[in-house]
Amino acid sequence: MFSTKPDFNASLAWGLTEEDRQTLLETARAAIRFGLVNKHMLPVDARGYPRTLQQEAATFVTLYRHGQLRGCIGTVVPVRPLIEDVAINAYHAAFDDPRFPPLRLEEFDAVRISISVLSPLMPMEFASEDDLLRQIRPGTEGLLLEYGSHRGILLPIVWKALPDRDLFWRQLKLKAGLPPDFWSPNLRVYRFTTERIVEPGADAD
C-alpha cells in the first residue's frame, strides 16, 4: 500500500503526456457541468482512455473562483483509475465539500480547476516532534497525519500560504481535528509529492 522510495516524482511515475493532462482537465470540467444539469455524477469508463489514464491513482481536485477556494475533495490512496478518480472528485468538490454550498450554474464559467495527482504515501519515522519537524521539506511535500479516528492532509501547494514549517505542522494538526500543540508518539505521518495540472487562471498562474 505504501512506497518507501525516496524523492518520488509523481510526473515521472505516471508518465502523463500533455494530451493526458488536458484530458484530465476537460473531464473534470465535464463532470461538473454534467452534475449541474443532471444532478448526478458523469459516468466515465476508463477502458476508453489511454493506459496512462487507466492507472490507479489518488487525486485531489481543487476549485477556485476569482482566486478564492471554492471546493476541494480527494483521495489519499489509489482506489480506481486516474481518469475516473478525477471525474468523481471534481463532482464532489463542486457539490459536496461541506465548507461550501453546492456550486451554482451561474458560477460555472468563473470556476478554475486544479488537479493534484499524488505519489504513493511514504511513512515517516521519527523519535520526537523536533525530529519530525527537521525531516519536513517545506515547499516540496504534502503531509498526511493520522491519530486514531483523526485524519488531516495538506497538499504541497499549501506551502504557498503557510511557508513556515512550524505553522504548516500546526495547521495540519488543526485540519485533523487536534489541538495545534498536540503531540503523541503514536502519531502516524506520511509524506508525498504531487503533479499539479491547472487551468489558466487557477492559483498556480
Number of C-alpha atoms within 10 A of each C-alpha: 7 11 12 12 10 8 12 18 16 19 16 9 11 18 11 17 12 10 9 17 16 15 15 22 23 14 20 26 21 17 24 27 19 16 20 19 9 10 12 14 19 20 11 17 11 17 11 9 13 13 13 15 25 17 17 17 23 23 27 23 29 24 24 18 18 12 15 12 15 21 26 24 21 21 17 17 16 17 13 16 20 22 27 24 26 31 25 22 26 34 28 23 24 27 22 17 16 12 9 14 12 16 20 10 12 8 9 15 10 12 23 23 24 22 25 22 24 26 28 25 22 21 16 14 12 16 8 12 13 9 11 14 13 11 11 18 14 17 16 15 21 25 23 22 19 16 17 8 7 13 18 18 19 20 19 21 18 14 19 12 9 15 13 12 16 14 14 20 20 16 19 22 25 16 18 20 14 17 13 16 9 11 12 9 10 9 14 16 20 18 23 24 23 24 19 19 19 22 16 11 16 20 20 13 8
